[in-house]
Amino acid sequence: MTPLQRYIAEEIALDHADGLLNRREALRRLGLLGFGIPAAAALLAACATDSKDQPATTQPPSAAPPSTPPGSGAALPTSPITFAGPDNRELQGAWAAAAQPRGAVLVIHENKGLTEHIRSVTGRFAGAGYSALAVDLLSAKGGTTAFTDPAQATAELSKTPQDQFIGDLRAGLDELGRRAPGKKLGATGFCFGGGLVWLLLASGPSALAAATPFYGPFPDKGDLTASKAAVLGIYAAADARVDATRPAAEAALTQAGAPHEIWVAPNADHAFFNDTGPRYAPTAANEAWRRVIDWYGTHLG
């Protein structure tokens, strides 16, 4: 089992522990990943114990909560596109062009595929002045829309070789460079996609000038010395599982020597930026968005 496969399985188990999935649905989803009933039950039990051991974190009330998700007020529409991928495969994606781009951003989706939320984030980057492309990492299977059951999409992603992800993302960077010629490139990913940002950074030299992974697990023995990207790593105070990989990420960033910063959102949990999900934390999401746009303003132009 690869670290990303383990991450997806644990995410299902922790959603169950936090009451977001009932036991039957959690077992079904783990079964789609290839877990037998005994192994799935053991993982649910282990994650339930770990969850109980973590201190409770609550979001303090806000006198004036934001009325819209961060960046959405200026978001531009996205268009579906196709472009050339590795091995003569066609890749699908969502593209949003800034009117006068300051740079360009590759957006990497969560483990449910290229959802409307990710399309929205892609449009928000364009509205903030950064043309953006989100690659559908399920393109080889017909794209995210080919899956009527989101759990099936997640299972398919868990079975995809990591080398294929890297190849598809590098093709996305190439396409981004063609569509935003002369502009510096960044990459932002969320959850599973945040982990893929780290993998992309660890995969060798690339066109990336900056990156902002959101609560993504750092790869085992990840080496960032070949990357020159300036990295803003975003974590959540209550996200103990992913936060456990933060020291390794910080050590790798320090060794690489490129500009970097780590921000841990207080009073927030995993996936706090996703305004369509149950862990959405508006205050943390707005602060994270401000920091990301400032980071790209400094390192992309």
Secondary structure, 3 states (H helix, E strand, C coil): CCHHHHHHHHHHHHHHHCCCCCHHHHHHHHHHCCCCHHHHHHHHHHHHHHHHHCCCCCCCCCCCCCCCCCCHHHCCCCEEEEEECHHHCEEEEEEECCCCCCEEEEEECCCCCCCHHHHHHHHHHHHCCEEEEEEECCHHHCCHHHCCCHHHHHHHHHHCCHHHHHHHHHHHHHHHHHHCCCCCEEEEEECHHHHHHHHHHHCCCCCEEEEEEECCCCCCCCCCCCCCCEEEEEEECCCHHHHCCHHHHHHHHHHHCCCEEEEEECCCCCCCCCCCCCCCCHHHHHHHHHHHHHHHHHHCC
